């Protein structure tokens, strides 16, 4: 088997309107399509990062809570590449999104920082 690339990342949110606003209006992801599935009482929002379809945002009634921290077992975090960490952090902070202090990767010497989505999912900005 040969894996070609990552097709998408699925995120289940607890408050669809809040998470849709966060990913679309605050982070600037583009809506590819939005579907309401009545049989599941669920939305599926397909989002693109820089024109490339990559994220599926789901809503379900009463999803169970899960441990979510960068050091928790399982998927660690979702990272977005940016050109300028300081500018991206300033933009997030201006929208009321708290970020951790900017750090430098000891191996690549690239800057990075973490912040969280409305459900506490760890997100990272990484300089390219």
Secondary structure, DSSP 4 states (H G I P E B T S, - for coil): --------EEEEES-HHHHHIIIIIIS-PEEEEEEEEGGGTEEEEEEEETTEEEEEEEE-TTPPP----TTSSS---EEEEES-HHHHHHHHHHTT--BPPPEE-TTT--EEEEEE-TT--EEEEEE-
